[in-house]
Amino acid sequence: MTSPPFNLSNTEMNYVAYKILFVCMGNICRSPTAEAVFQKRLADHDLLHRIKVDSAGTHNFHPNAPPDERSQAHARKRGYDLSHLRARPVVDSDFEEFDLLLTMDWDNRALLEDRCPAQHTHKIRGFAEFLQTTQASVIPDPYYGEDPGFEQVLDLIEEASDGLLKFIITKAQA
């Protein structure tokens, strides 16, 4: 395991409380993967107690279903456990509760923006905005593809998770 790209003591983070919701279409591939990867990043930096992470879908296609088996298998190979996660739809209270609603693609973003009360639209962003070196505007949906698509999604989510963590810490130190 590589060392974190930054260093932050618990004392510096004591005043931060942040809530992040990862959003894709069905909440069985990308958003639960992002939830698990980011939770691991938080655990690695002893920040789980300060930042709440959840995931949801713009559609309620798979209510209370576990993540797609392929997503789980690929994530497990990299040390992430998705087995305890269950699909749920975005609900109206999410717009108020969460500080960031991070969408995986443009369709997810448009659907959230259509539903979101005006005072909360600033909370909606694309997760790919946090990529540090990869030039991609979305985290693509691997559902109808093969194994390489799930690996690509994990690569992008890991990179964006590192960028998101830097963003949150920078914001907390400002």
Residue pairs with C-beta under 8 A, 6 or more apart in sequence:
1 44
4 44
4 45
5 162
5 166
6 166
6 169
8 45
8 169
8 173
10 46
12 172
12 173
13 47
13 50
13 169
13 172
14 50
15 172
16 50
16 51
16 168
16 172
17 50
17 51
17 52
18 50
18 51
18 52
18 99
18 100
18 168
18 172
19 51
19 52
19 53
19 54
19 97
19 98
19 99
19 100
20 38
20 51
20 52
20 53
20 54
20 98
20 99
20 100
20 102
20 164
21 53
21 54
21 55
21 56
21 90
21 94
21 97
21 98
21 100
21 101
21 102
22 30
22 31
22 32
22 34
22 35
22 38
22 53
22 54
22 55
22 56
22 102
22 104
22 127
23 31
23 55
23 56
23 57
23 58
23 90
23 101
23 102
23 103
23 104
23 108
23 112
24 30
24 31
24 55
24 57
24 58
24 103
24 104
24 105
24 108
24 139
24 141
25 57
25 58
25 59
25 61
25 104
25 107
25 108
25 141
26 57
26 59
26 61
26 62
26 87
26 143
27 55
27 56
27 57
27 62
27 87
27 88
27 89
28 57
28 61
28 62
28 65
28 66
28 67
28 68
28 71
28 87
28 143
29 67
29 68
29 70
29 71
29 141
29 142
29 143
29 150
29 153
30 71
30 104
30 139
30 141
30 142
30 153
30 157
31 55
31 56
31 57
31 104
32 55
32 67
32 71
32 82
32 85
32 87
33 67
33 71
33 75
33 80
33 82
33 153
33 154
33 157
34 55
34 102
34 104
34 127
34 139
34 157
34 160
34 161
35 53
35 54
35 55
35 85
36 75
36 80
36 81
36 82
36 85
37 75
37 80
37 154
37 157
37 158
37 161
38 53
38 161
38 164
38 165
39 48
39 53
40 79
40 80
41 161
41 162
41 165
42 48
42 51
42 53
42 165
45 165
51 168
54 98
55 85
56 88
56 89
56 90
56 91
56 94
57 87
57 88
57 89
57 90
58 89
58 90
58 107
58 108
58 111
58 112
59 89
60 88
60 89
61 87
62 87
63 87
63 88
63 89
64 86
64 87
64 88
65 86
65 87
66 72
66 82
66 83
66 85
66 86
66 87
67 75
67 82
67 83
67 85
67 87
68 143
70 142
70 147
70 150
71 82
71 142
71 150
71 153
72 82
72 83
74 147
74 150
74 151
74 154
75 81
75 82
75 154
76 82
78 154
78 158
90 101
90 112
90 115
92 115
94 101
95 101
95 115
95 116
95 117
95 120
95 123
96 117
96 120
98 123
99 123
100 123
100 125
101 112
101 116
101 123
101 124
101 125
102 125
102 126
102 127
102 130
102 164
103 109
103 112
103 124
103 125
103 126
103 127
104 126
104 127
104 128
104 138
104 139
104 141
105 126
105 138
105 139
105 140
105 141
106 126
106 137
106 138
109 124
109 126
112 124
113 121
113 124
116 123
116 124
126 137
126 138
127 139
127 157
127 160
127 164
128 136
128 137
128 138
128 139
128 156
128 160
130 160
130 161
130 163
130 164
130 167
131 156
131 159
131 160
131 163
132 159
132 162
132 163
132 166
133 159
134 155
134 156
134 159
136 156
139 153
139 156
139 157
139 160
140 149
140 152
140 153
140 156
142 149
142 150
142 152
142 153
